[in-house]
């Protein structure tokens, strides 16, 4: 069976009177409406793929859609990994086995509130590279990515008996630029590598976005969450014939650290979904199930004034919650979909089991300063180079130099902190420098014998949307004392993923002293089940469960628990390691329900 496009509509067709039998899709020659659910395989433990797909199928969708993040699969240039958690072909095949069509967006850019919008950080090691345009070095890297990923997808296309019915050409390019020659290069490259299914572009439903992002001969779709008649009319202006498609119907929103958890009223979202389907449009619900930004993979935004990193949870206030919950929005959407597509034959899955609550105290503490050699190999540089220059993508990076003395008082300034630097002098904390406060400095004194200056810098997530994509991390400028640049640096990458074995037995300190340190816990669970880890009273850091990087926590919220899926647990003893960067609390809690923090209703005018 194949998906094709009918083009019987005329330029005078009204969006609100569109007839899917004449302006929509044909599936093997039969009029067809795409009702799709966005779900990202890389935000879900592979052992839970089937469960999440069954829940989405029970909502009534006939299709699922996923991005493919380039940076997850090619963390180092030329080294590709499509195994285990990264087996996108297995995910697509599983969806097909469950009777679902699949839409795939292989990038190279995906946005998705994902680190660097899916682009690999090693691109930024070349200071001359230009992203998302017809620039030879960038295109060469993209072509190598397509050479690796597309052969894994093309055998799964609908004209070869597989479930893939469509693929995307880039993503929301009109929000970034207007180099249509670049888009044409991607389209032609996909076709040359065997992509024969329907191709589409996806851009905001405004004239300025469509003018920059659409491509002749490729289906034009829109991304929006409200005002459906206005949005569909915009699509019809730019594509007088063919289907009307909302490729991203935003039914919720994502969260930033330090701001409330954003939600959308389920009745409002369901009413907009109903209006879209009544207008004859095909839709992809973004997100239908959000999942989790495990590890260090969250992205970030920039509003022109502030850098805004995304939290670990990608719950998105979606119909299927982060831990598989069937929410009121799920039931409202199921009712709307059934009204337009007919009765849904699939039963509602049962809730997943939850672990019983418990609270434990740390067993051991190991200062970060006491295990640097186990965590990363240092190099020596004249300048405090950014992460990308020293071959690092994610995690923390440690800078060290020797200051000359005596200096009775001097002002330390760091140009280009990306994104958060803890500063130490002779091992003692003397201040914190953050990206959103670039004007701040630290006053210090240097004795006659000199002093050791250290900076521990956290990459809090590369920007994933907008004009500031080239978001290099670590220290991107220089370090100055009263205007004098300091040269001669030891730089130690600390990616911490996977976490090396830590020498807790050699720790020189115990207790809960402040400062960057690893804290080890043990929890006993009789049977693996979903749980939620909380660190009340702790400040900021990262959590590992049985060696797997769950993600970041931060006292500023909104998120107060981290989802710990059942497949990561063992029956019996489990080890949790916490890297606390500042002030530790006293206990780790395992809870049986999530806490994503105080809520704020997301605006419904996007």
Order of alpha helices (4+ residues) and beta strands (2+ residues): beta-alpha-beta-beta-beta-alpha-beta-alpha-alpha-beta-alpha-beta-alpha-beta-alpha-beta-alpha-beta-beta-alpha-beta-beta-beta-alpha-beta-beta-alpha-beta-beta-beta-beta-beta-beta-beta-beta-beta-beta-beta-beta-beta-beta-beta-beta-beta-beta-beta-beta
